[in-house]
């Protein structure tokens, strides 16, 4: 599925990521890597294979899209250091030709040294042309700019003819601000109410559907 934002063309992927073809850049948000280990540490029964699943999807995306840059809009790692950080570091090391970058989110609490030793560039915010990339959605957006953010974990509710309803993750693009879905598993969804002018793209198992 393709969408034009601030004059730039993007491809929306069912893996809950966006490709910026002109800049050979992959955008994603809220991976929350390490969350599974964090849960298990506190006795919450979460299957350990969920760790592998997140990383397998990332690797498949990198092979399929061949980006020069990967930019995460915050919450790359869920909490304090655990062994999953080292596994992700091996992935970054394997794809040395790719620049891995992070716009810091509220869960990104690892020390600067951890990002440096894994070769991950860190930004408080990142502006590329008219696009302003942040983790938290900006409350005020300068005229002529468009804000892409994560943090919200947007979901949209689809209703059937009866009382059936289904909540799906989605991409949400308003007049001057867009929200990316949460990439990671076990992140939950926050139901959004689309404005009239907004474009909403629900994510099914293997496709993206414009509503």
Secondary structure, DSSP 8 states (H G I E B T S, - for coil): -EEEETTEEEEEETTTEEEEGGGTEEEE----BTHHHHHHHTT----THHHHHHHHHHHHHHHHH--SEEEE-S-SB-SS--HHHHHHHHHHHHTTTSEEEEE--TT--S-HHHHHHTTEEEES-EEETTEEE-SS--SS--TT-EEEE-SS-EEEEEE-SSS-EEEEEEEEE-SSEEE----SSS---EE----TT-EEEEE-SS-EEE-
